[in-house]
Amino acid sequence: MNKDRLRQFGYMMNSAMAKLFYGRNGLDSLAWTCNMAALLLLVINIFAKSAVVYFIWIALFGYSLFRVYSRNIPKRYAENQKFLHVTEAPRKFLRLVPLQWRDRKVSRYYICRSCHQQIRVPRGKGRIEIRCPKCGERFIKKT
């Protein structure tokens, strides 16, 4: 009996959240990043106890809430796309780091200078000529 009431409560909360977020922007990459930065600032402020850090935390969290509950979806979408475009290079690099760490004993990763394609080559082959599979650019690197 108690499980059924808990399940019914869960369905009611799910329905209420769906009604609340209907026609709203929701959590996108920019809002998520603002939330993570705000959480980091909150942790820093626990130790630093700075008013400046506190107000930046409030501003970031408030902006994140504004984005999540906004009904102007096209404008929020355009802002998110611009954010994704500006942060493309760091995000690409951060996706490459776990692969490099995983394959550190058997492979080396290089980035093509012309098309920015990541290329994995075997480690320990000496100086070799690497050809980019995407654009055909050739360059010599030590593995």
C-alpha positions in Angstrom: 0.0 0.0 0.0 2.8 2.5 0.9 4.7 1.7 -2.3 1.6 2.5 -4.4 1.2 5.9 -2.7 4.8 6.7 -3.2 4.6 5.7 -6.9 1.4 7.8 -7.3 3.2 10.8 -5.6 6.1 10.3 -8.1 3.7 10.4 -11.1 2.0 13.5 -9.7 5.3 15.3 -9.3 6.4 14.2 -12.8 3.2 15.6 -14.2 3.5 18.8 -12.3 7.1 19.3 -13.5 6.0 18.6 -17.1 3.3 21.3 -16.8 5.7 23.7 -15.3 8.3 23.3 -18.0 5.9 23.2 -20.9 6.8 26.0 -23.4 10.0 26.9 -21.5 13.6 26.6 -22.5 14.8 24.0 -20.0 18.3 23.1 -19.1 20.7 23.6 -22.0 24.5 23.7 -22.1 24.9 27.3 -21.2 22.6 27.0 -18.2 24.3 23.8 -17.1 27.7 25.5 -17.3 26.4 28.5 -15.3 25.1 26.0 -12.7 28.5 24.2 -12.4 30.4 27.5 -12.2 27.9 28.8 -9.5 28.4 25.5 -7.6 32.2 25.9 -7.8 31.9 29.5 -6.6 29.7 28.4 -3.7 32.3 25.9 -2.6 35.0 28.5 -2.9 33.0 31.0 -1.0 32.6 28.5 1.9 36.3 28.9 2.5 37.0 32.4 1.2 33.9 34.2 2.6 34.1 37.0 0.0 31.2 39.3 -0.8 32.4 39.6 -4.4 32.4 35.8 -4.9 29.0 35.6 -3.2 27.4 38.1 -5.6 29.0 36.5 -8.7 27.5 33.2 -7.4 24.1 34.7 -7.0 24.3 36.3 -10.5 25.3 33.1 -12.2 22.7 31.0 -10.4 20.0 33.7 -11.2 21.0 33.8 -14.9 20.8 30.0 -15.0 17.3 30.0 -13.5 16.3 32.8 -16.0 17.5 30.7 -18.9 15.8 27.5 -17.6 12.4 29.2 -17.1 12.5 31.5 -20.1 9.7 31.3 -22.7 11.7 33.0 -25.4 13.1 29.8 -26.8 14.5 31.1 -30.1 16.6 33.8 -28.3 17.8 31.3 -25.7 18.6 28.8 -28.5 20.7 31.5 -30.3 22.6 32.3 -27.1 23.3 28.6 -26.5 24.5 28.1 -30.1 26.9 31.1 -29.8 28.2 29.7 -26.5 28.7 26.3 -28.1 30.5 27.9 -31.0 32.8 30.0 -28.7 33.7 27.0 -26.5 34.1 24.5 -29.3 37.9 24.3 -29.1 38.2 23.8 -25.3 35.4 21.2 -25.4 37.2 19.4 -28.2 40.4 19.4 -26.3 38.7 18.2 -23.1 37.2 15.3 -25.0 40.6 14.3 -26.3 42.3 14.3 -22.9 40.6 11.0 -21.6 41.5 9.3 -24.8 45.1 10.3 -24.6 45.2 9.1 -21.0 43.6 5.8 -21.8 45.9 5.1 -24.8 49.1 6.8 -23.4 51.1 3.6 -23.5 50.3 2.5 -27.1 49.3 5.7 -29.0 50.0 9.3 -29.5 47.4 11.9 -30.7 48.2 14.7 -33.0 46.0 17.5 -34.4 46.1 18.3 -38.1 47.2 21.9 -38.7 44.9 22.5 -41.7 41.6 20.8 -40.8 42.1 20.2 -37.0 41.3 16.5 -37.3 42.7 14.4 -34.4 44.9 11.6 -35.6 46.0 8.6 -33.5 49.4 7.0 -34.4 51.2 4.1 -32.7 53.8 5.1 -30.1 57.5 4.1 -30.5 57.9 4.1 -34.3 60.4 7.0 -34.3 60.1 9.9 -36.7 57.3 9.1 -39.2 55.3 10.9 -41.8 51.7 11.2 -40.8 49.0 11.8 -43.4 45.7 13.3 -42.3 42.8 11.0 -43.4 40.4 13.9 -43.7 42.4 16.4 -45.8 45.5 14.6 -46.9 47.9 17.0 -45.2 51.3 15.4 -44.5 53.6 16.2 -41.6 56.5 14.6 -39.8 56.3 13.9 -36.1 58.2 11.8 -33.6 56.2 9.1 -32.0 
